[in-house]
Amino acid sequence: MSRMIDLSYSMDEHTPCYPGDPEITLETAKNIKEHGCDVTRISFGSHTGPHVDAPSHMIEGGKSLSDLGLSSFSGRAVKIGLNADLNRFFEMGRVDGVILETGWGDYFSKPDVYYGPGRPVIPLWFIEALTKKKISFFGCDLPSVDQSGVAEKPVHMALLSNDIPIYENLANLDQLPENTPFMFMGFPLNIRGIDGSPVRAVAKLDDNAGCGIQSAEPQLGRARDLLIKKDPFLAHASHEIRNLLNGVMAISESLVDGVSGTLNAEQSRHLSMILDCGNRMAHLLNNILDFTRMKKASLPLDIQPVNVRDVVESVMALFKPMARDKSILFVNDIPENGLMADADENRLRQILHNLIGNAVKFTPEGEIRVSAQIQGGKSGEKEKRGAIRVSIADSGIGVPIDKQSQIFKSFEQAHAPGAGDYPGVGLGLAVAKKWVESHGGELVLERSGDSGSVFSFTLSVASGPVASGPVAPGAVAPGRVRV
């Protein structure tokens, strides 16, 4: 069952208007008795009552409402407060719009207070943080996102300069759920070139799911909510589980070493499966622990010169047993003559583990190739050394176009629904991206299609001593392992 929440005040000739704006007038132009129909002449300003601002409201030459597409006025929205946990907001999936509740809407019927100077102030940093989410619209229960009587309008400009329309004077925001997405709709009048328009804004809530949009992956949605809400518990529990898991794996490895040659084929396979499952669980726990630490901005790094090829080789070796049922050619094209990067070796190992593991997951057969080349340095002491771009190419199923903008977000899966059974909760790429960025680099999806995908990331060339021998940009030294 869905229900609609009206976010608009009822408007009449007594509706308060922003000081100095045209007031509402309603006049009878025709009546049923004399003309056979009623027609009302309506006069009001473009920013009367619940309304939406276009960029042209504050920006000379900016887009009018008729220049913006319909997607700029509706979509998946979430209500937050000025004291909202923005970390949690950024962990959400796709969000098209933000509705800010300050409580000031309670004074709408008292215009002297409502339009007065004492209303809440929206910090500019708060708005700038929200715009990084690439939202399409912003709304609030204030008569203006900026203070009255102030010449400069920084909040308006921050939003409108990014072509983000602004809804003001919204009502009944207390009836919306906190931090739970819902469908928002607030279409303006389709008047060409207009700078603003009154709207009938509504929110559509799903009483069963708690939001206005049904999740295509309900199990993933529940997992996301639990992980977000239970970070402290997860951090503690993950440490405890990993200690027990390390014990199980140590015993399994000792069995492999101690009974080699005495087990039949099925027993050896079962023992290998135990180790494989242990490795997968350990990797998942590491991602969960990193995810919780990243939310608290706790990202300690031990930067040292690291041989990139050696780390790639060791990570590839870990995936050989995991990919034993697939026909995959692993190719390490990193130069053998000492390509060194400034990095935390353990974190670099995890970045590669996540990216190569992702390639193995989505490559039924074919090739996974890791290569690297040195890119020229730029101005600045750190950048003069140049950067190493490491690329991971696979011949797998590729990333659907509609998923490519989402895959680096937490709890997002790269495959399309129905594309097969691909385990995981969608943390691998998000964690890898965070670790790369903590090194001062970038992780991107270079291309993806039917022939596979290419992910790449950058690291700084080592500033300390490196192995002897020249390293030519783009040079390769193939090393192949058939699985």
N, C-alpha and C positions, 0 to 999 in steps of 0.2 A: 504494500500500500504506500502511495505517495501523498504528501500533503503540500499545499502551497502556503507560503508565508508572504503576506503583503508587506513590502519594505517601503511603501509610499504613504505619505500623509494625504488625507482627503483635502482637496483644494476648493476654496470658495473665495468670496470677496474679502473675507476676514483673515485669510492666510497671511502670516507675516512674511515680509519680503526683506531682502538685504537692504540696509539703509542706502537710499539714493536710487535704488532700482525701481522700474515701473511697477505699480501695484496692479493687482488683478481686478479687472472689471468684467462683469457679465451683463449683457443687455439683450433684451428680446428683439430680434430683428424681424421675425415672422411668428405668427401664432396660428393655432389650428382653426380657431373660429373664423378668422379673416382670410387666411391663406391656405388652409387645409393641412398645415404642418407647422411644427415648431422649429425655429432656427434661432440659435443664440450667437450673438457676436461676442467673441472672447478676446480680451486684450491682456497681455502680460509680458514680462521680460523673458529673455531667453534663459535666464538662470533663476527662475522662480520655483519655489517649493523643491521637492525631490527632483534633481536635475543632473545633467552630465555636462562637463566642460570639455570642449575640443581644444587641441593645441592652439588654434587661432584665437582663443579667448585671451591668451597672454603673449603669444609669439606672432610678431608681424610676419605674414607670409606663411604661417603654420597651417597645418591641415585643418579643414573644417570637418564637422561631423559627417557630411556627405562624402568626404574623401576617405573615411575610414571604413574598412570592411565590417561586415556583421559580426565577425569573430572578435572584434575589439570590444563588443558590448555584452557578451555572454560567454559562459563556459564554467569550468570547474573552479569553484572559489572556496576560500577558507576564511573564517572569522578569527581575528586575533586581537589582542589588546596591546597597549603601549608597553606593557611589561612582559610581552610574550617571549617565550624561549625561541629565539630565531634559529638556534641550532636545530631544534626540532622541526621548525618550519622548513629549513633547507633539506632535511632528511625525507620530507614528503615526496611523493611522486609528482607527476605533472600537476601544476597549479596555474590556472589561467588568470585568476584575479584574487585580490586580497580585500577583505572588508574589515575596516578598523572600527571597533566599538570603544568609545571613551566614556559613555554614559551621559554625554552632554545632550543627547536627544531628548532627555526628560524635560528640558527647558524650552522645547520648541514652541509651546503655547505661551511662553513668557518672553516675548521678543527682546525686551530690555536687557534680560539676562543672556538669552541665547546668542544675540549678536554683539554682546558686550565684550570688553577686553579681557575678561577673566577666564575664558575657555582654555581647555588643554592645548599645550603646544606640541606639535609633532616634530621631533628632532630630525634634522636633515640627514644625519647618519642613518637613522632608522629607515627613511625612505630610500636612501642610496643602497642600503643593504637589500631591501625588497626588490629594487630594480635589477639586481644581479640575478634574480630568479627568472628574469625575462617574462614578467607578468604582462598581461594584455590590458588590464583595467584595475582601477583602485577606487574604493568607496569608503565613506565614513558617515558618522552621525553628526558631523560638524557643519555649520553653515559655510565654512571655508577651511581649507587645509592650512592656510596661513592666518596670521593674526590680523585683526582689523586695524586700520589706520596706519599700517606700515607700508612704505613705498615699495620695498623689495618683497618679492614673493618667491622665496627660494624653493619651497616645497612644490608649489605649482610648476615652477620651471624645471625642477628635477624630473617630474613626471611627464609634463607635456612636451618637453624637449625630446623625450624618448617615445613620443606618440602614444602615451598611455592616458586615455581619457579618465576623468575624475568624476565620480558620483558624490554629490554632497546632499545633505539634509535627508539621509536615509532614515527610515523609521523601523521600529520593532526589532532592532538588532539583538535584543536580549532573548528573543525566541530562537535564535540560531545556535547550533551546537558549537562548542569551542574546539578548535583544531581538528575538525571533522569536515572533509570536503562535501560540498553540496553544489547543485546546479543554480547558477545566478543568471537572471535575464533582466535587462533594463534598456530596451530599445528606444532611441530618441525619435522624434518626428523626422521624416525624411525630407527636410527642407534644404535645398541646395545652398551651400556656402555659409550655413549657420554656425555660430561660435558656441552655441549651447542650446539645450532643449530640456523642458520638463520631461520626466519619464514615469512610467508605471513599472517600478522595479519589483521583482518577486524572486523568492528562493524556493526551489523545489527540493523537499527532503524526502528521503526514503525511510519510513519508520522501521522497516525490517533491518536494513543494512546500516542505518545511521547516517546515510549520505544520499545525495541525489543521483549518483552515478553507480550502477552496479559494477562491481569489480569483475574483470574477466578471469582473474586468478584469485578466488577468495581465500584459498589456503595460503598463498603468498602474502596476501593482505593481512591475514591474522598473524603470520610470522613476523611481518614488518612491525605491526603494532606492539607485539610482545617484546621484540628486541629493543624498540625505542623506549618503552616504558620500564623495562627491567634491566637497564644497563648495569647498575651496581651488583645485582644478583648474578648476572651473566659473567661479569668480570671475576667474581669470587668463584662461582661454580666452574668456570672454564679452567681456572688455575688448578682446582682440585681434580677435575676430570683429566687434565693433561698429565698430572703427576701419576695417576693410576694408569693412563694409557701408555706413558713411557715405560712403566713396569711391564705391561703386557707385551709391548714391542721388544723390550730387552730380552724377555724370556723366549719369545718367538725367534729372535735372531740367534740366541744361543742354541735353540733346538736345530735351526738350520745348519749351524756350524758343527754341532755335535753329532748329528745323525745323518750327515750327508752320505748318500750312497746306500743307506739302509732302508729308505722309504720307497714304497711303490709310487707309481705315477700319480694316482689319485691322492695319496697322502701328501706328496710334495705339492700338488696343486692347492690342496686345502691350506697347507701351511703358508704358501705364498699369498693366498687370498687373505689370511689373517694379517700379514704384513701390509698388503695393499690397503685393506680397510683401515688399518691403524694409521698409515700415512695420510689417507684422505681425511680421517677424523682430526689428526693433528693439524693438518692444513686449515680445515674449517675453524678449529678453535683459535688458531693464530689470527685468522681474519676477524673473528668475533672480538678477540681481545684488542686488536688494532683498531677496530671500529669504535669500541668504547673509549679507548684512549684518545682517538682523534676528536671525538665529541668534546673532550675536555682539553683539547689543544696540547696534549702531552705527547710530543714526538721527539724523544731524544735520539740523536744520531752520533755515531762514532765514525767520522769521515777519515778515511785513509786511502792511499793509492791501491786500487783493486784491479786485478787482471780480469777483464771482462770475458774473454774467451774461456778462461778456466771456470768461471762461475756458470756460464752457459752450458759448458760440457757437463758439469756436475748435476745441474738441474735436469738436463736431457736424460742423464743416466737414471734419474729417479722415475722418469715416466716410461722407461722401457717395459717394466713388468705391468704397469697399468694399461699399456696399449698393446698387450700381447695378443689380444683378439682382433686387432686391426692391422692392416698392411700399410704401415706408415714409414716413410723414409725421413729420418731426422738429419738435417744438414746444418752443421755449425760452420758458417762462413765468416766467423770472426778471425781476423789476422792472427797468426801464431807468433808474431815478432814483438809482443809486448804492448798491446793496446790497453793503456791504463786509464782509469777514471777515478776521480775523487768521489768516493761513495762509502756508505755504510754497507759492508759486504753482506751482512745478514738481511738488511732491507732490500738490497739489490737482488739477493737470492729470492726473496719473497715476491718482488715485482715480477721477475722472470718466471717463477713458479706459477703465479696467477695467470700471466699472459700465455705461457706455453701450455699450461693446463687447460686454459680456455680454448686454445687451438686444438688440442687433443680431443677435447669434449665434442667439438663441432666438426671434426674431420673424420669421416668414416674410413677413408683411405686416401692415399696420395702422399703429400709431402708437407713437412713443417720446416721452414728454413729461417734461421736467425743470422742476420748480417749486421754489419756496422760500418760507419764511415765517419771521418772527421770533417766537421763543418768549420768554415773560417770564423775566426773570432771577430767581435765587434769592439766598439770603444768601451772603455772601462777595464779596470785592472783584472777583474775575474774573467771577463768575457774575452780578453785578448788571447787567452790560451785556446779558445775555440771550444767546441762541444762535440761530443760523440753522440751520433744518432743511431740507436739500436732498433732494428726492424724485425718483427716476427711475422712472417708470411705463411699462410696455410692454404690448402686447396679444399677447404671444407665447404659447408653449406652457405656461408656468408651471413651477413646481418641484414634483416629486412629493412627497407628504407624507412618505414615508420618507427623503427626501433633505434635508428642510428643516433638520434639526438638524446636518447634516454639511457643508453647502456652504461654510462659512467656514473649514474645515480645509484645510490644504495638501494638494494632489493629489486633492481630491475634485471630481467633476464633478456639475453640477446636473441633468443630464438622466437619464432612465431608460434602461437598456440597450435597444437596439433602436429608440430614438426618432429615429434619424437620425444623419447624420455631422456631429458638432460637434467640430472640432479644438480642441486645447489640452490642457495637462497638469494643469489644476485649481489654478493658482496665483493667478489674477486676483483672486478675491474675498478670499482669505486675505491677499494683499499689501495690497489696498485697506483691509481691516479694520485691519491693523497701522498703516498710515499715518494713518487716521482716529483711532485710539486714541492715536497719538503726538502728535496735535494736542489731545488731551484730550476728544475727542468719542466718539460711538458710531455703529456701522454696523449696521443691522438689516434683516431681511426683514419688512416690515410685513404683507404679505399676498401670497398667490399662489394661483392656480387656473386654471380653463379660460380666463378672460378676461385672463390675464396676471399679471405680478408688479409689486410696488412695493418698491424698496429705498430706504432713506433714511439719511442721516448728518447729524451735527451739527458745526458749527464755532462758535467764539466770534465775536460781533459785534466788528468792528474797534474797537480802543481809540484808534487814531490818527485823524488828520483824514480825513473822508469827503467824498464829493461832496455838493453842496448839494441841497436838496429833501427833503421828508419821505418816509419809507418806511413805509407802513402795513403792519401784520402781515397776511400773506396776500394782499397786493396783487399783481396780475399785469399783465404787459404783453406780450401774445402776440407771438411772432416765429416764423414758420413757414418751413420749407425743405422742399420736396417733392423726394424722391429717386426 
